[in-house]
Amino acid sequence: MTLPLDGIKVLDLSRMLPGPYCTMILGDMGAEVIHVVDPNYAYSNPPPFHQKGRYR
Protein backbone atom coordinates (compact mmCIF):
# COMPACT_ATOMS: atom_id res chain seq x y z
CA MET A 1 0.00 0.00 0.00
CA THR A 2 1.41 3.39 -0.96
CA LEU A 3 1.09 6.32 1.39
CA PRO A 4 0.01 9.80 0.24
CA LEU A 5 3.48 11.35 0.54
CA ASP A 6 5.61 8.48 -0.79
CA GLY A 7 8.52 9.87 -2.81
CA ILE A 8 8.46 13.30 -1.12
CA LYS A 9 11.53 14.52 0.79
CA VAL A 10 11.11 17.00 3.65
CA LEU A 11 14.01 19.00 5.07
CA ASP A 12 13.40 19.81 8.76
CA LEU A 13 15.38 22.82 9.99
CA SER A 14 13.09 23.55 12.93
CA ARG A 15 14.15 23.99 16.54
CA MET A 16 10.95 24.14 18.56
CA LEU A 17 8.21 21.55 19.16
CA PRO A 18 5.74 22.42 16.36
CA GLY A 19 8.31 21.83 13.59
CA PRO A 20 9.47 18.34 14.60
CA TYR A 21 5.87 17.38 15.41
CA CYS A 22 4.74 18.44 11.94
CA THR A 23 7.56 16.58 10.21
CA MET A 24 6.75 13.49 12.30
CA ILE A 25 3.21 13.59 10.89
CA LEU A 26 4.56 14.05 7.36
CA GLY A 27 6.86 11.07 7.92
CA ASP A 28 3.92 8.99 9.13
CA MET A 29 2.23 9.84 5.83
CA GLY A 30 5.17 8.44 3.86
CA ALA A 31 7.53 11.39 3.39
CA GLU A 32 11.27 10.94 3.87
CA VAL A 33 12.23 13.42 6.61
CA ILE A 34 15.77 14.75 6.89
CA HIS A 35 16.32 16.52 10.22
CA VAL A 36 19.22 18.98 10.35
CA VAL A 37 20.55 20.01 13.77
CA ASP A 38 22.66 23.11 14.35
CA PRO A 39 25.46 21.95 16.68
CA ASN A 40 25.78 25.47 18.11
CA TYR A 41 22.09 25.59 19.08
CA ALA A 42 21.08 22.03 19.93
CA TYR A 43 19.61 21.89 23.43
CA SER A 44 21.16 25.19 24.46
CA ASN A 45 17.68 26.51 25.17
CA PRO A 46 15.70 23.51 26.49
CA PRO A 47 11.98 23.67 27.16
CA PRO A 48 10.97 24.25 30.81
CA PHE A 49 9.98 20.61 31.35
CA HIS A 50 13.64 19.56 30.89
CA GLN A 51 14.75 21.60 33.89
CA LYS A 52 16.18 19.66 36.81
CA GLY A 53 13.55 18.48 39.26
CA ARG A 54 10.51 19.38 37.18
CA TYR A 55 7.66 16.89 36.76
CA ARG A 56 9.04 14.05 38.82
Buried (B, 14 or more C-beta within 10 A) or exposed (E): EEEEBEEEEBEBEBBEEEEBEBBEEBBEEBBEBEBEEEEEEEEEEEEEEEEEEEEE
